Amino acid sequence: MKKPLLLLLFILSTSIISAQLYKNEQEDKKTPIPNYKLAAKYSPKNLAKLVHSTSVRPHWLKKGNKFWYQYKTSEGSNYYLVDADKRTKKPLFNNEKMAKWLTEITKDPYDAQHLPKFSFKFVKNETAIRFRVTSTEEVEVVEEEKDEKKVSETKDVKKDSTETKKAKKKKPKMEKKVYHLEYKLGGNKLTIVDNKKEKENYKKWANIAPDSSIVLFSKKFNLYWMDKENFLKAIKDEKDTTIVENQWTKDGVEFYSYGGSSRGENNESKEEKKNDRKPVWGIWSHDSNKFVFQRNDSRHIKDLWVINSVAKKRPTLETYKYHMPGEQEYYKTELMVFDIPTKESIKVKLDTVKQQSISVYRAPTKKSNYDDDFNPSLLLSKKGKIYFNTISRDRKKLDICVADINTGDVDVLIEERFNTYIESRPLVLFNNEQEMLHWAERDGWAHFYLYDTKGNLKQQVTNGSYHVDDFEGVIEKERVLYFTANGVNKKQDPYYAHLYRINLNGTGLKTINKGDYTSRVSVSDSKKYFVNNYSRVNTVPKSELRSNSGSLIMNLEEADLSQLFATGYKFPETFKMKADDGVTDIYGVMYKPYDFDSTKVYPLLEYVYPGPQTEAVNKAFSVRMDRVDRMAQVGFVVITLGNRGGHPDRSKWYHNYGYGNLRDYGLADKKYVAEQLADKYSYIDIDKVGIYGHSGGGFMSTAAMLVYPDFFKAAVSSAGNHDNSMYNSWWSETHHGVKEEIDADGKSTYKYNIDKNHSLAANLKGNLMLITGDIDNNVHPGGTIRMANALIKANKRFKFMLMPGQRHGFGNMTEYSFWLRADHFSKYFLGKEAMSVDIDEMNRDKAKR
């Protein structure tokens, strides 16, 4: 009886094994094969060949309502001049003729499709343009004549000395020949102005007065000045020993200086540049008589360091001040007013004991001045007043103030108070400085409030459950305000931005650029017209010109995506799901492989950035595909979505949801939305959910692996602020909160506590990769190293990559980091591990030299 029984058991076991093998085979058939070739096809370098201009950037002119712009398609670049008043759009020049003229003049070949990128200056009352091109012809460098006196002091009087003879035989220095050219608009020729290179008319260290009479700069931590004559000498030769410098202050020391920041410098470069002239940042009065400077004392703030191990010789040390949340010390700020004619100075009367930040309001720059070589920073007021705000360290108290520029006396005009944190926008001054517009979220939504300049509220201008974003202009005679906002149309995605107008009495709200799109606008200085760039993630970007009433003046451009679509590109899909509360709408975008097969089951990857200052969800078409579209091509469904506590373009409640819980606040929404999508789409494998992100996204992706270890199975976390107690205090204390406690003597102390990723290291179950740059002076690599330390102590396996010599963005190692991410998810979700030492996808297109 034993033999038949054994035979039966054998048959059963064989059947079970066969069934399991069949099941595995079927599952393998359903699992996508990693498509590295397709992902490589859409590298940033390759995309630059496929997609060119996607929006119009108008260069508004000073006369009339005119602008020029450049737009590139697969046929090359074209330049246009638009006259909004005349409703005309004409080529700025004929490309074929321009190529002909350039070829004839420079003797270098040009054609209409391959003109150089021009930088134009409009001259002769904006009737002509001037620009420079560099030819391949080499000519001898012509040095400017030196001052005769200087020459006589340094020249060796022995005319026939050995040194003089050697100098005569020295090979002349050569350079590429430059052509400075002029084209009269509508003309039929190109003329040579001269062959001089563009003269440098500024220095990075120079803060030039609006009337150009004086130049301020920092040197050895103090404020210096020189007049125009000596500045012109410095432009020619910075080391000219005849330059007269005048020292204004003498009490400047490192970290309590008058300009001259050394941020970003290492121990070697700092020593080399210690005697150099350096910038001094500040704001000028419109008449050039006053200079307002914000002096910060950070001597008591603790140091932080990064070491560049791949510096040229010895590793270099970079030391900088870095305030971490909860530290009792804080930056001390003064506002100083320097009087140019008398060379005296006063201090604005501030409470310097309070721990607070200060921001001075500046005059907006006209659109027609954007291309000017010289754009001095000017005070908001032309009438001897300094408008500024102060915000308490806990960000719950904002005061808008005005100071007398001559006495330093201060009046508080507007007070804002909130229990979370207060955000602000630039103050708007108008009507001959009799009125001002103030942006605030005091009713739970961002709106404009109209005040007189004594601080009396006149009117809430905008009102309702929508978010006012930016000020775009006021037409004073009509008493009309133009602004951009989100969420006005409740039938649209609330993140879609549009331009609106409203009367200053709060009536007559009107959408100026309607459509189920999001838009970016550029409004003319006259406020009569605006360029409207609009799209969604799943539409071709378009650009148009409209009047301030919303009427279409003309269509300008439609992006040329023909080459992109020829590669097999497909638009992503938008979706709307519920947050974990079952009430809040969450908006997202889904990216699929372009070779998507509905019969297969795809792992789901979430690309995340938690905010709260933004969300990692594209609303307009973008060619920045590296983190979403391209990742999908490896063989995944990739989604990006918001979360409660994310983007500020919704309600104050939505934006502040994570206040007091910066680690976990967005994770439940990420998990719940993934589950809803898997319920809706059979091609999503809910058992293979991965997550990845950079910076705040690096922090969030690791947190997800630790808070929901049975749901998120793999993550790649780059440059993450895993320990927010050592990230910068502005972000952490603002969005998480810091508690001010005042004792019986009135002394304030600050209490701060926050959950950290490494406290949950023992929870890790899935496959985690950590990446950081070793000289990241924004999110210090120590945060990632602490995370690694905790995982090692918890006896966890994980991957760790240090990017040598890289800051926060990884620079020239960004492409390498993409393939690290692709390898990680391919191995653990698609069952295919890249075994080659070479990253073939990076090497394939490299020229062998």
Summary of the structure (lengths in Angstrom):
residues: 849
radius of gyration: 31.2
end to end distance: 76.7
largest distance: 123.9
contacts: 2612
relative contact order: 0.08
helix: 21%
strand: 32%
